[in-house]
Amino acid sequence: MINHLITQKNWQTQLSEAITSIDELLELLKLESLRSEVYIPEHFMLRVPRGFVAKMTVGDVDDPLLKQVLPNKQEQIAVTGYVADPLSENTHNPVKGLLHKYQSRVLLTITGACAIHCRYCFRQHFDYSANMPTADAKEHIINYISAHSEINEVILSGGDPLNVTNRRLFAWLDTLEAIPQLTTIRLHTRLPLVIPARLDEALLERLSQSRCQIVMVIHCNHANEIDALTAEYLQRARAAGVTLLNQAVLLKGINDSVTVQTALSQRLFAAGVLPYYLYVLDKVAGAAHFDSDERAAIQLYWALLAALPGYLVPKLVRELPNKPFKVPIDIYNES
Protein backbone atom coordinates (compact mmCIF):
# COMPACT_ATOMS: atom_id res chain seq x y z
CA MET A 1 0.00 0.00 0.00
CA ILE A 2 1.33 3.43 -0.91
CA ASN A 3 2.03 5.68 2.07
CA HIS A 4 0.24 8.84 0.94
CA LEU A 5 1.90 11.05 3.57
CA ILE A 6 5.26 10.12 2.07
CA THR A 7 4.15 10.72 -1.51
CA GLN A 8 3.09 14.31 -0.71
CA LYS A 9 6.64 15.31 0.29
CA ASN A 10 9.19 16.54 -2.23
CA TRP A 11 12.09 14.30 -3.05
CA GLN A 12 14.69 16.26 -1.08
CA THR A 13 12.59 16.07 2.07
CA GLN A 14 12.19 12.32 1.58
CA LEU A 15 15.93 12.04 1.06
CA SER A 16 16.69 13.90 4.30
CA GLU A 17 14.23 11.77 6.26
CA ALA A 18 15.74 8.43 5.25
CA ILE A 19 16.04 5.85 8.01
CA THR A 20 19.59 5.48 9.33
CA SER A 21 18.82 3.69 12.60
CA ILE A 22 18.71 -0.10 12.56
CA ASP A 23 16.56 -0.11 15.70
CA GLU A 24 14.02 2.22 14.09
CA LEU A 25 13.85 0.09 10.95
CA LEU A 26 13.33 -3.14 12.89
CA GLU A 27 10.69 -1.52 15.10
CA LEU A 28 8.78 -0.19 12.08
CA LEU A 29 8.75 -3.65 10.52
CA LYS A 30 8.09 -5.43 13.84
CA LEU A 31 11.26 -7.45 13.39
CA GLU A 32 13.03 -6.84 16.70
CA SER A 33 13.88 -10.57 16.67
CA LEU A 34 16.49 -9.86 13.97
CA ARG A 35 18.67 -7.72 16.26
CA SER A 36 20.99 -10.66 16.98
CA GLU A 37 21.71 -11.06 13.24
CA VAL A 38 22.58 -7.46 12.42
CA TYR A 39 25.50 -5.18 13.20
CA ILE A 40 26.23 -1.47 13.01
CA PRO A 41 28.88 -0.82 10.33
CA GLU A 42 31.51 1.86 10.92
CA HIS A 43 31.37 2.75 7.23
CA PHE A 44 28.63 2.36 4.61
CA MET A 45 25.97 2.51 7.29
CA LEU A 46 22.26 1.81 6.97
CA ARG A 47 20.39 4.27 4.76
CA VAL A 48 16.95 3.59 3.32
CA PRO A 49 14.16 6.04 2.37
CA ARG A 50 10.86 5.58 4.15
CA GLY A 51 8.99 5.14 0.88
CA PHE A 52 11.11 2.09 0.11
CA VAL A 53 10.48 0.71 3.60
CA ALA A 54 6.75 1.15 2.95
CA LYS A 55 7.09 -1.44 0.17
CA MET A 56 8.39 -4.04 2.64
CA THR A 57 6.11 -6.53 4.38
CA VAL A 58 5.77 -5.99 8.12
CA GLY A 59 6.88 -9.05 10.08
CA ASP A 60 8.60 -10.78 7.15
CA VAL A 61 12.20 -11.66 8.05
CA ASP A 62 12.80 -12.76 4.46
CA ASP A 63 11.43 -9.66 2.77
CA PRO A 64 13.49 -9.29 -0.44
CA LEU A 65 13.74 -5.52 -0.16
CA LEU A 66 14.78 -5.60 3.48
CA LYS A 67 17.53 -8.15 2.81
CA GLN A 68 19.09 -5.77 0.27
CA VAL A 69 19.60 -2.99 2.84
CA LEU A 70 19.85 -4.48 6.34
CA PRO A 71 23.46 -4.82 7.55
CA ASN A 72 24.03 -8.49 8.38
CA LYS A 73 26.81 -9.94 10.51
CA GLN A 74 27.79 -12.10 7.52
CA GLU A 75 29.32 -8.95 6.01
CA GLN A 76 32.05 -9.16 8.65
CA ILE A 77 33.27 -12.56 7.46
CA ALA A 78 36.37 -12.27 5.27
CA VAL A 79 36.04 -14.56 2.25
CA THR A 80 38.95 -15.30 -0.07
CA GLY A 81 38.49 -13.69 -3.48
CA TYR A 82 36.11 -10.96 -2.29
CA VAL A 83 37.98 -7.65 -2.34
CA ALA A 84 37.46 -3.90 -1.88
CA ASP A 85 37.88 -3.08 -5.59
CA PRO A 86 36.62 -6.16 -7.48
CA LEU A 87 36.71 -4.39 -10.86
CA SER A 88 40.10 -2.70 -10.39
CA GLU A 89 38.50 0.63 -11.27
CA ASN A 90 41.56 2.51 -10.03
CA THR A 91 43.43 1.27 -13.10
CA HIS A 92 40.88 2.92 -15.44
CA ASN A 93 40.88 6.34 -13.79
CA PRO A 94 42.95 8.66 -16.07
CA VAL A 95 41.27 11.85 -14.85
CA LYS A 96 39.80 12.68 -11.46
CA GLY A 97 36.12 11.69 -11.50
CA LEU A 98 36.34 9.82 -14.83
CA LEU A 99 36.58 6.09 -15.53
CA HIS A 100 37.44 4.95 -19.05
CA LYS A 101 37.22 1.17 -19.32
CA TYR A 102 35.05 0.78 -22.41
CA GLN A 103 36.11 2.11 -25.80
CA SER A 104 33.22 4.37 -26.77
CA ARG A 105 32.04 5.55 -23.37
CA VAL A 106 33.28 7.00 -20.12
CA LEU A 107 31.75 7.05 -16.65
CA LEU A 108 31.69 10.11 -14.40
CA THR A 109 31.39 9.79 -10.62
CA ILE A 110 29.62 13.09 -10.04
CA THR A 111 28.70 12.26 -6.44
CA GLY A 112 29.58 9.73 -3.80
CA ALA A 113 26.13 9.88 -2.21
CA CYS A 114 23.24 7.46 -2.64
CA ALA A 115 19.68 7.62 -1.36
CA ILE A 116 19.93 3.98 -0.32
CA HIS A 117 22.84 1.82 0.76
CA CYS A 118 22.59 -1.58 -0.90
CA ARG A 119 24.66 -4.14 0.99
CA TYR A 120 25.97 -5.79 -2.20
CA CYS A 121 27.22 -2.52 -3.77
CA PHE A 122 30.52 -3.03 -5.59
CA ARG A 123 31.53 0.58 -4.90
CA GLN A 124 30.92 0.53 -1.15
CA HIS A 125 34.70 0.80 -0.57
CA PHE A 126 35.36 3.26 -3.42
CA ASP A 127 37.47 6.33 -2.59
CA TYR A 128 34.98 9.02 -3.61
CA SER A 129 36.96 11.74 -1.85
CA ALA A 130 39.71 11.31 -4.45
CA ASN A 131 37.25 11.26 -7.34
CA MET A 132 34.88 14.18 -6.85
CA PRO A 133 35.29 16.44 -9.90
CA THR A 134 36.23 19.99 -8.89
CA ALA A 135 35.86 22.92 -11.29
CA ASP A 136 39.40 22.27 -12.51
CA ALA A 137 38.76 18.54 -12.83
CA LYS A 138 35.64 19.27 -14.85
CA GLU A 139 37.79 21.11 -17.37
CA HIS A 140 40.16 18.14 -17.51
CA ILE A 141 37.19 15.83 -18.11
CA ILE A 142 35.99 17.95 -21.05
CA ASN A 143 39.49 18.00 -22.51
CA TYR A 144 39.91 14.25 -22.06
CA ILE A 145 36.64 13.45 -23.83
CA SER A 146 37.39 15.91 -26.62
CA ALA A 147 40.82 14.35 -27.14
CA HIS A 148 39.31 10.87 -27.54
CA SER A 149 37.11 10.97 -30.61
CA GLU A 150 35.99 7.38 -30.05
CA ILE A 151 33.94 8.48 -27.03
CA ASN A 152 30.31 9.15 -27.94
CA GLU A 153 28.54 8.34 -24.68
CA VAL A 154 28.92 9.57 -21.10
CA ILE A 155 27.52 7.63 -18.16
CA LEU A 156 26.62 9.67 -15.10
CA SER A 157 27.09 7.56 -12.03
CA GLY A 158 28.44 7.79 -8.51
CA GLY A 159 27.00 7.25 -6.00
CA ASP A 160 23.71 8.06 -7.65
CA PRO A 161 23.65 10.96 -10.15
CA LEU A 162 20.03 11.76 -9.31
CA ASN A 163 21.08 12.34 -5.72
CA VAL A 164 22.40 15.76 -6.74
CA THR A 165 20.17 18.81 -7.14
CA ASN A 166 18.59 19.70 -10.46
CA ARG A 167 20.87 22.73 -10.62
CA ARG A 168 24.02 20.61 -10.40
CA LEU A 169 22.68 17.93 -12.72
CA PHE A 170 21.58 20.46 -15.34
CA ALA A 171 25.03 22.06 -15.22
CA TRP A 172 26.56 18.69 -16.06
CA LEU A 173 24.06 18.19 -18.89
CA ASP A 174 24.87 21.63 -20.29
CA THR A 175 28.59 20.85 -20.18
CA LEU A 176 28.26 17.47 -21.87
CA GLU A 177 25.81 18.61 -24.53
CA ALA A 178 28.34 21.24 -25.59
CA ILE A 179 30.79 18.49 -26.61
CA PRO A 180 29.85 17.86 -30.28
CA GLN A 181 30.97 14.21 -30.49
CA LEU A 182 28.65 13.04 -27.70
CA THR A 183 25.39 11.46 -28.84
CA THR A 184 24.17 9.75 -25.67
CA ILE A 185 24.01 10.58 -21.97
CA ARG A 186 23.19 7.70 -19.67
CA LEU A 187 22.18 7.86 -16.02
CA HIS A 188 22.48 4.88 -13.68
CA THR A 189 20.18 5.32 -10.72
CA ARG A 190 18.10 3.76 -7.95
CA LEU A 191 16.28 7.01 -7.13
CA PRO A 192 13.17 6.32 -9.27
CA LEU A 193 12.66 3.14 -7.25
CA VAL A 194 13.34 4.44 -3.76
CA ILE A 195 12.05 8.04 -4.13
CA PRO A 196 9.94 8.15 -7.33
CA ALA A 197 9.24 11.87 -6.83
CA ARG A 198 12.86 12.51 -7.85
CA LEU A 199 11.57 12.32 -11.42
CA ASP A 200 10.02 15.74 -10.95
CA GLU A 201 8.56 17.94 -13.66
CA ALA A 202 11.64 20.15 -13.97
CA LEU A 203 13.97 17.19 -14.40
CA LEU A 204 11.83 15.46 -17.00
CA GLU A 205 11.35 18.69 -18.95
CA ARG A 206 15.11 19.25 -19.03
CA LEU A 207 15.81 15.68 -20.14
CA SER A 208 13.19 15.98 -22.89
CA GLN A 209 15.00 19.04 -24.27
CA SER A 210 18.44 17.43 -24.51
CA ARG A 211 20.05 17.26 -27.94
CA CYS A 212 21.53 13.91 -26.82
CA GLN A 213 19.70 10.65 -26.45
CA ILE A 214 18.91 10.18 -22.76
CA VAL A 215 19.09 6.67 -21.37
CA MET A 216 18.18 5.91 -17.77
CA VAL A 217 19.18 2.56 -16.32
CA ILE A 218 17.34 1.84 -13.11
CA HIS A 219 18.78 -0.80 -10.79
CA CYS A 220 15.74 -2.86 -9.84
CA ASN A 221 16.22 -6.32 -8.36
CA HIS A 222 12.69 -7.37 -7.40
CA ALA A 223 9.18 -6.71 -8.66
CA ASN A 224 8.13 -5.47 -5.21
CA GLU A 225 10.26 -2.37 -5.79
CA ILE A 226 7.80 -1.18 -8.45
CA ASP A 227 4.47 -0.17 -6.94
CA ALA A 228 1.76 1.90 -8.63
CA LEU A 229 3.41 5.22 -7.78
CA THR A 230 6.82 4.10 -9.03
CA ALA A 231 5.30 2.83 -12.27
CA GLU A 232 3.49 6.14 -12.77
CA TYR A 233 6.72 8.16 -12.50
CA LEU A 234 8.59 5.77 -14.77
CA GLN A 235 5.88 6.15 -17.39
CA ARG A 236 6.24 9.93 -17.11
CA ALA A 237 9.95 9.60 -17.83
CA ARG A 238 9.21 7.42 -20.83
CA ALA A 239 6.68 9.97 -22.10
CA ALA A 240 9.44 12.60 -21.83
CA GLY A 241 11.50 10.62 -24.33
CA VAL A 242 13.81 8.88 -21.87
CA THR A 243 14.85 5.35 -22.85
CA LEU A 244 14.34 3.20 -19.75
CA LEU A 245 16.40 0.07 -19.15
CA ASN A 246 17.00 -2.10 -16.12
CA GLN A 247 19.98 -3.95 -14.79
CA ALA A 248 19.61 -6.31 -11.87
CA VAL A 249 22.09 -8.20 -9.74
CA LEU A 250 21.48 -11.89 -9.12
CA LEU A 251 21.19 -12.11 -5.33
CA LYS A 252 21.01 -15.37 -3.44
CA GLY A 253 17.79 -15.73 -1.47
CA ILE A 254 16.35 -12.55 -2.96
CA ASN A 255 15.79 -12.94 -6.70
CA ASP A 256 17.48 -16.20 -7.70
CA SER A 257 14.31 -18.02 -8.78
CA VAL A 258 12.43 -18.27 -12.07
CA THR A 259 9.25 -17.02 -10.44
CA VAL A 260 10.87 -13.87 -9.07
CA GLN A 261 12.84 -13.05 -12.22
CA THR A 262 9.80 -13.60 -14.44
CA ALA A 263 7.69 -11.31 -12.26
CA LEU A 264 10.45 -8.69 -12.33
CA SER A 265 10.68 -8.64 -16.13
CA GLN A 266 6.91 -8.44 -16.48
CA ARG A 267 6.57 -5.67 -13.89
CA LEU A 268 9.36 -3.69 -15.53
CA PHE A 269 7.76 -3.96 -18.96
CA ALA A 270 4.38 -2.86 -17.60
CA ALA A 271 6.13 0.26 -16.25
CA GLY A 272 7.79 1.00 -19.60
CA VAL A 273 11.22 -0.43 -18.75
CA LEU A 274 13.11 -3.07 -20.76
CA PRO A 275 15.27 -5.66 -18.96
CA TYR A 276 18.88 -5.06 -20.00
CA TYR A 277 21.38 -6.96 -17.86
CA LEU A 278 21.25 -9.58 -15.12
CA TYR A 279 24.63 -9.42 -13.42
CA VAL A 280 26.39 -12.19 -11.59
CA LEU A 281 27.52 -10.57 -8.34
CA ASP A 282 30.76 -8.58 -8.35
CA LYS A 283 32.99 -10.15 -5.71
CA VAL A 284 33.16 -7.19 -3.36
CA ALA A 285 34.30 -7.63 0.24
CA GLY A 286 31.35 -8.09 2.59
CA ALA A 287 28.89 -9.40 -0.01
CA ALA A 288 29.86 -13.07 -0.37
CA HIS A 289 26.60 -14.22 1.24
CA PHE A 290 24.68 -12.72 -1.69
CA ASP A 291 26.64 -14.67 -4.30
CA SER A 292 24.88 -17.34 -6.33
CA ASP A 293 26.54 -20.39 -7.84
CA GLU A 294 27.22 -19.81 -11.55
CA ARG A 295 25.82 -23.21 -12.51
CA ALA A 296 22.56 -22.31 -10.74
CA ALA A 297 22.55 -18.97 -12.59
CA ILE A 298 22.85 -20.78 -15.91
CA GLN A 299 19.99 -23.14 -15.06
CA LEU A 300 17.91 -20.15 -14.04
CA TYR A 301 18.67 -18.45 -17.34
CA TRP A 302 17.54 -21.45 -19.40
CA ALA A 303 14.28 -21.44 -17.44
CA LEU A 304 13.81 -17.73 -18.16
CA LEU A 305 14.31 -18.34 -21.88
CA ALA A 306 11.45 -20.82 -21.73
CA ALA A 307 9.20 -18.65 -19.56
CA LEU A 308 9.55 -15.24 -21.22
CA PRO A 309 9.58 -13.73 -24.71
CA GLY A 310 13.10 -12.87 -25.84
CA TYR A 311 12.70 -9.13 -25.36
CA LEU A 312 12.01 -9.65 -21.65
CA VAL A 313 15.05 -11.85 -20.97
CA PRO A 314 18.00 -9.75 -19.74
CA LYS A 315 21.53 -10.67 -20.80
CA LEU A 316 23.29 -12.78 -18.17
CA VAL A 317 26.71 -11.20 -17.72
CA ARG A 318 29.67 -10.72 -15.45
CA GLU A 319 32.01 -7.74 -15.25
CA LEU A 320 35.70 -8.56 -15.02
CA PRO A 321 38.50 -6.08 -14.24
CA ASN A 322 40.65 -7.03 -17.23
CA LYS A 323 37.95 -7.06 -19.92
CA PRO A 324 36.89 -3.96 -21.91
CA PHE A 325 33.33 -5.30 -22.18
CA LYS A 326 30.66 -7.09 -20.17
CA VAL A 327 31.42 -10.82 -20.33
CA PRO A 328 28.43 -12.99 -21.30
CA ILE A 329 28.02 -16.06 -19.11
CA ASP A 330 28.45 -19.21 -21.20
CA ILE A 331 25.01 -20.75 -20.77
CA TYR A 332 26.11 -23.88 -22.64
CA ASN A 333 28.67 -24.64 -19.94
CA GLU A 334 26.74 -26.34 -17.16
CA SER A 335 29.67 -28.36 -15.83
C-alpha positions as CSV (number, residue, x, y, z in Angstrom):
1,M,0.0,0.0,0.0
2,I,1.3,3.4,-0.9
3,N,2.0,5.7,2.1
4,H,0.2,8.8,0.9
5,L,1.9,11.0,3.6
6,I,5.3,10.1,2.1
7,T,4.1,10.7,-1.5
8,Q,3.1,14.3,-0.7
9,K,6.6,15.3,0.3
10,N,9.2,16.5,-2.2
11,W,12.1,14.3,-3.0
12,Q,14.7,16.3,-1.1
13,T,12.6,16.1,2.1
14,Q,12.2,12.3,1.6
15,L,15.9,12.0,1.1
16,S,16.7,13.9,4.3
17,E,14.2,11.8,6.3
18,A,15.7,8.4,5.2
19,I,16.0,5.9,8.0
20,T,19.6,5.5,9.3
21,S,18.8,3.7,12.6
22,I,18.7,-0.1,12.6
23,D,16.6,-0.1,15.7
24,E,14.0,2.2,14.1
25,L,13.8,0.1,10.9
26,L,13.3,-3.1,12.9
27,E,10.7,-1.5,15.1
28,L,8.8,-0.2,12.1
29,L,8.8,-3.7,10.5
30,K,8.1,-5.4,13.8
31,L,11.3,-7.5,13.4
32,E,13.0,-6.8,16.7
33,S,13.9,-10.6,16.7
34,L,16.5,-9.9,14.0
35,R,18.7,-7.7,16.3
36,S,21.0,-10.7,17.0
37,E,21.7,-11.1,13.2
38,V,22.6,-7.5,12.4
39,Y,25.5,-5.2,13.2
40,I,26.2,-1.5,13.0
41,P,28.9,-0.8,10.3
42,E,31.5,1.9,10.9
43,H,31.4,2.7,7.2
44,F,28.6,2.4,4.6
45,M,26.0,2.5,7.3
46,L,22.3,1.8,7.0
47,R,20.4,4.3,4.8
48,V,17.0,3.6,3.3
49,P,14.2,6.0,2.4
50,R,10.9,5.6,4.2
51,G,9.0,5.1,0.9
52,F,11.1,2.1,0.1
53,V,10.5,0.7,3.6
54,A,6.7,1.1,2.9
55,K,7.1,-1.4,0.2
56,M,8.4,-4.0,2.6
57,T,6.1,-6.5,4.4
58,V,5.8,-6.0,8.1
59,G,6.9,-9.1,10.1
60,D,8.6,-10.8,7.2
61,V,12.2,-11.7,8.1
62,D,12.8,-12.8,4.5
63,D,11.4,-9.7,2.8
64,P,13.5,-9.3,-0.4
65,L,13.7,-5.5,-0.2
66,L,14.8,-5.6,3.5
67,K,17.5,-8.1,2.8
68,Q,19.1,-5.8,0.3
69,V,19.6,-3.0,2.8
70,L,19.8,-4.5,6.3
71,P,23.5,-4.8,7.5
72,N,24.0,-8.5,8.4
73,K,26.8,-9.9,10.5
74,Q,27.8,-12.1,7.5
75,E,29.3,-8.9,6.0
76,Q,32.1,-9.2,8.7
77,I,33.3,-12.6,7.5
78,A,36.4,-12.3,5.3
79,V,36.0,-14.6,2.3
80,T,39.0,-15.3,-0.1
81,G,38.5,-13.7,-3.5
82,Y,36.1,-11.0,-2.3
83,V,38.0,-7.7,-2.3
84,A,37.5,-3.9,-1.9
85,D,37.9,-3.1,-5.6
86,P,36.6,-6.2,-7.5
87,L,36.7,-4.4,-10.9
88,S,40.1,-2.7,-10.4
89,E,38.5,0.6,-11.3
90,N,41.6,2.5,-10.0
91,T,43.4,1.3,-13.1
92,H,40.9,2.9,-15.4
93,N,40.9,6.3,-13.8
94,P,43.0,8.7,-16.1
95,V,41.3,11.9,-14.9
96,K,39.8,12.7,-11.5
97,G,36.1,11.7,-11.5
98,L,36.3,9.8,-14.8
99,L,36.6,6.1,-15.5
100,H,37.4,4.9,-19.0
101,K,37.2,1.2,-19.3
102,Y,35.1,0.8,-22.4
103,Q,36.1,2.1,-25.8
104,S,33.2,4.4,-26.8
105,R,32.0,5.6,-23.4
106,V,33.3,7.0,-20.1
107,L,31.8,7.0,-16.7
108,L,31.7,10.1,-14.4
109,T,31.4,9.8,-10.6
110,I,29.6,13.1,-10.0
111,T,28.7,12.3,-6.4
112,G,29.6,9.7,-3.8
113,A,26.1,9.9,-2.2
114,C,23.2,7.5,-2.6
115,A,19.7,7.6,-1.4
116,I,19.9,4.0,-0.3
117,H,22.8,1.8,0.8
118,C,22.6,-1.6,-0.9
119,R,24.7,-4.1,1.0
120,Y,26.0,-5.8,-2.2
121,C,27.2,-2.5,-3.8
122,F,30.5,-3.0,-5.6
123,R,31.5,0.6,-4.9
124,Q,30.9,0.5,-1.1
125,H,34.7,0.8,-0.6
126,F,35.4,3.3,-3.4
127,D,37.5,6.3,-2.6
128,Y,35.0,9.0,-3.6
129,S,37.0,11.7,-1.8
130,A,39.7,11.3,-4.4
131,N,37.3,11.3,-7.3
132,M,34.9,14.2,-6.9
133,P,35.3,16.4,-9.9
134,T,36.2,20.0,-8.9
135,A,35.9,22.9,-11.3
136,D,39.4,22.3,-12.5
137,A,38.8,18.5,-12.8
138,K,35.6,19.3,-14.9
139,E,37.8,21.1,-17.4
140,H,40.2,18.1,-17.5
141,I,37.2,15.8,-18.1
142,I,36.0,17.9,-21.0
143,N,39.5,18.0,-22.5
144,Y,39.9,14.2,-22.1
145,I,36.6,13.5,-23.8
146,S,37.4,15.9,-26.6
147,A,40.8,14.4,-27.1
148,H,39.3,10.9,-27.5
149,S,37.1,11.0,-30.6
150,E,36.0,7.4,-30.1
151,I,33.9,8.5,-27.0
152,N,30.3,9.2,-27.9
153,E,28.5,8.3,-24.7
154,V,28.9,9.6,-21.1
155,I,27.5,7.6,-18.2
156,L,26.6,9.7,-15.1
157,S,27.1,7.6,-12.0
158,G,28.4,7.8,-8.5
159,G,27.0,7.2,-6.0
160,D,23.7,8.1,-7.6
161,P,23.7,11.0,-10.1
162,L,20.0,11.8,-9.3
163,N,21.1,12.3,-5.7
164,V,22.4,15.8,-6.7
165,T,20.2,18.8,-7.1
166,N,18.6,19.7,-10.5
167,R,20.9,22.7,-10.6
168,R,24.0,20.6,-10.4
169,L,22.7,17.9,-12.7
170,F,21.6,20.5,-15.3
171,A,25.0,22.1,-15.2
172,W,26.6,18.7,-16.1
173,L,24.1,18.2,-18.9
174,D,24.9,21.6,-20.3
175,T,28.6,20.9,-20.2
176,L,28.3,17.5,-21.9
177,E,25.8,18.6,-24.5
178,A,28.3,21.2,-25.6
179,I,30.8,18.5,-26.6
180,P,29.8,17.9,-30.3
181,Q,31.0,14.2,-30.5
182,L,28.6,13.0,-27.7
183,T,25.4,11.5,-28.8
184,T,24.2,9.7,-25.7
185,I,24.0,10.6,-22.0
186,R,23.2,7.7,-19.7
187,L,22.2,7.9,-16.0
188,H,22.5,4.9,-13.7
189,T,20.2,5.3,-10.7
190,R,18.1,3.8,-7.9
191,L,16.3,7.0,-7.1
192,P,13.2,6.3,-9.3
193,L,12.7,3.1,-7.2
194,V,13.3,4.4,-3.8
195,I,12.1,8.0,-4.1
196,P,9.9,8.2,-7.3
197,A,9.2,11.9,-6.8
198,R,12.9,12.5,-7.8
199,L,11.6,12.3,-11.4
200,D,10.0,15.7,-10.9
201,E,8.6,17.9,-13.7
202,A,11.6,20.2,-14.0
203,L,14.0,17.2,-14.4
204,L,11.8,15.5,-17.0
205,E,11.3,18.7,-18.9
206,R,15.1,19.2,-19.0
207,L,15.8,15.7,-20.1
208,S,13.2,16.0,-22.9
209,Q,15.0,19.0,-24.3
210,S,18.4,17.4,-24.5
211,R,20.1,17.3,-27.9
212,C,21.5,13.9,-26.8
213,Q,19.7,10.6,-26.4
214,I,18.9,10.2,-22.8
215,V,19.1,6.7,-21.4
216,M,18.2,5.9,-17.8
217,V,19.2,2.6,-16.3
218,I,17.3,1.8,-13.1
219,H,18.8,-0.8,-10.8
220,C,15.7,-2.9,-9.8
221,N,16.2,-6.3,-8.4
222,H,12.7,-7.4,-7.4
223,A,9.2,-6.7,-8.7
224,N,8.1,-5.5,-5.2
225,E,10.3,-2.4,-5.8
226,I,7.8,-1.2,-8.5
227,D,4.5,-0.2,-6.9
228,A,1.8,1.9,-8.6
229,L,3.4,5.2,-7.8
230,T,6.8,4.1,-9.0
231,A,5.3,2.8,-12.3
232,E,3.5,6.1,-12.8
233,Y,6.7,8.2,-12.5
234,L,8.6,5.8,-14.8
235,Q,5.9,6.2,-17.4
236,R,6.2,9.9,-17.1
237,A,9.9,9.6,-17.8
238,R,9.2,7.4,-20.8
239,A,6.7,10.0,-22.1
240,A,9.4,12.6,-21.8
241,G,11.5,10.6,-24.3
242,V,13.8,8.9,-21.9
243,T,14.8,5.4,-22.8
244,L,14.3,3.2,-19.7
245,L,16.4,0.1,-19.2
246,N,17.0,-2.1,-16.1
247,Q,20.0,-3.9,-14.8
248,A,19.6,-6.3,-11.9
249,V,22.1,-8.2,-9.7
250,L,21.5,-11.9,-9.1
251,L,21.2,-12.1,-5.3
252,K,21.0,-15.4,-3.4
253,G,17.8,-15.7,-1.5
254,I,16.4,-12.5,-3.0
255,N,15.8,-12.9,-6.7
256,D,17.5,-16.2,-7.7
257,S,14.3,-18.0,-8.8
258,V,12.4,-18.3,-12.1
259,T,9.2,-17.0,-10.4
260,V,10.9,-13.9,-9.1
261,Q,12.8,-13.1,-12.2
262,T,9.8,-13.6,-14.4
263,A,7.7,-11.3,-12.3
264,L,10.5,-8.7,-12.3
265,S,10.7,-8.6,-16.1
266,Q,6.9,-8.4,-16.5
267,R,6.6,-5.7,-13.9
268,L,9.4,-3.7,-15.5
269,F,7.8,-4.0,-19.0
270,A,4.4,-2.9,-17.6
271,A,6.1,0.3,-16.3
272,G,7.8,1.0,-19.6
273,V,11.2,-0.4,-18.8
274,L,13.1,-3.1,-20.8
275,P,15.3,-5.7,-19.0
276,Y,18.9,-5.1,-20.0
277,Y,21.4,-7.0,-17.9
278,L,21.3,-9.6,-15.1
279,Y,24.6,-9.4,-13.4
280,V,26.4,-12.2,-11.6
281,L,27.5,-10.6,-8.3
282,D,30.8,-8.6,-8.4
283,K,33.0,-10.1,-5.7
284,V,33.2,-7.2,-3.4
285,A,34.3,-7.6,0.2
286,G,31.4,-8.1,2.6
287,A,28.9,-9.4,0.0
288,A,29.9,-13.1,-0.4
289,H,26.6,-14.2,1.2
290,F,24.7,-12.7,-1.7
291,D,26.6,-14.7,-4.3
292,S,24.9,-17.3,-6.3
293,D,26.5,-20.4,-7.8
294,E,27.2,-19.8,-11.5
295,R,25.8,-23.2,-12.5
296,A,22.6,-22.3,-10.7
297,A,22.6,-19.0,-12.6
298,I,22.8,-20.8,-15.9
299,Q,20.0,-23.1,-15.1
300,L,17.9,-20.2,-14.0
301,Y,18.7,-18.4,-17.3
302,W,17.5,-21.4,-19.4
303,A,14.3,-21.4,-17.4
304,L,13.8,-17.7,-18.2
305,L,14.3,-18.3,-21.9
306,A,11.5,-20.8,-21.7
307,A,9.2,-18.7,-19.6
308,L,9.6,-15.2,-21.2
309,P,9.6,-13.7,-24.7
310,G,13.1,-12.9,-25.8
311,Y,12.7,-9.1,-25.4
312,L,12.0,-9.7,-21.6
313,V,15.0,-11.8,-21.0
314,P,18.0,-9.8,-19.7
315,K,21.5,-10.7,-20.8
316,L,23.3,-12.8,-18.2
317,V,26.7,-11.2,-17.7
318,R,29.7,-10.7,-15.5
319,E,32.0,-7.7,-15.3
320,L,35.7,-8.6,-15.0
321,P,38.5,-6.1,-14.2
322,N,40.7,-7.0,-17.2
323,K,37.9,-7.1,-19.9
324,P,36.9,-4.0,-21.9
325,F,33.3,-5.3,-22.2
326,K,30.7,-7.1,-20.2
327,V,31.4,-10.8,-20.3
328,P,28.4,-13.0,-21.3
329,I,28.0,-16.1,-19.1
330,D,28.5,-19.2,-21.2
331,I,25.0,-20.8,-20.8
332,Y,26.1,-23.9,-22.6
333,N,28.7,-24.6,-19.9
334,E,26.7,-26.3,-17.2
335,S,29.7,-28.4,-15.8
